[in-house]
Amino acid sequence: MKCFEENIWKEDEYTYRASYGFIPNIHAYLHDDDTNRDCMIVVPGGGYCMCVPPEAEIVAKVFYEQGMNAFVLTYTTDITMSVPLKKQPMEDISRAVRSVRANSDKYHIAGKKIIICGFSAGAHVCGSLAVHFDDIKDMDERLNAVSNRPDGVILSYPVITAGKYTHEYSIQALLGKDPSAEEIDYFSLEKNVKDDTPPCFLWQTEPDDAVPVINSYMFAQALREKNIYHAHYVFPTGIHGLSVANDDFFNGIFGEPYTMKQVFLAVEAVKAGKGIDVSDERRKELEIQFSDDAPAPPEFVHDKNLRYEVGLWPQLAKIWMGRI
């Protein structure tokens, strides 16, 4: 397996104000041969505050084992919830798709499909590209000539709407506390499905305790109305955040936590009094959350049957990918 990391922006291209030295990147998991393969770009969730490790390397390796070449995108987030992200995460994934496609010979994916797979807020990033890909112009003229439309999109327990049934904190980190009506409509993805939206695969659990399951229903209905090829699975049990629901996941074996780099840089800056527009209240919250004596998260209790139920979704997605 070839593993490496590459920034998707040059330093003079990336202008997000609260980057704290971080530049969005892709982390590769490529087969060590010259065979051209389909490509998966994995986009972790984390409420637009972070990119969480349980939805990163562990997912990329599942698709790698299915025979794909895979990447994990660490896009722009804001743990301080102080500088609204706006379109930056969508521009990150657009640049990632264009960069990977432009280097298809190097990555051994020439002539093959590029699929993007997002989780929770990361699914909102993917869904935003799916419905707004033709809005995003790249500042690099060479890359702008390369299509940023993915060949397929997998949305796992997705944040879809910015309206009534949204995940409030995700949209607050994305748009701030007082978004305009136009912004809410633009980032309510169910309102923006078009005739050329790429094929989609959605899955969620009915009792999702963070993102109401109606999100995936709303998007599936919008896809149906536009006759977009899609699959939609709703599992009867399971909480939010189940990732690939395999043995490694339930044993806490998620892989390297490289997606947390931007969070640690931001928290370090806040603790040093160098946070950008960070309120005293948020600073105190972060100091407690990331202190050495912060309480451990509650132990994850799960139903072992989830491995044989929710854990089926990657196989179902593989079948779906073979049909698009």
Secondary structure, 3 states (H helix, E strand, C coil): CEEEEEECCCCCCCCCCCCCCCCCEEEEEECCCCCCCCEEEEECCCCCCCCCHHHCHHHHHHHHHCCCEEEEEECCCCCCCCCCCCCHHHHHHHHHHHHHHHCCCCCCCCCCCEEEEEECHHHHHHHHHHHHHHHCCCCCHHHHCCCCCCCEEEEECCCCCCCCCCCHHHHHHHHCCCCCHHHHHHCCHHHCCCCCCCCEEEEEECCCCCCCCHHHHHHHHHHHHCCCCEEEEEECCCCCCCCCCCHHHHCCCCCCCHHHHHHHHHHHHHHCCCCCCCCHHHHHHHHHHCCCCCCCCCCCCCCHHHHHCHHHHHHHHHHHHCCC
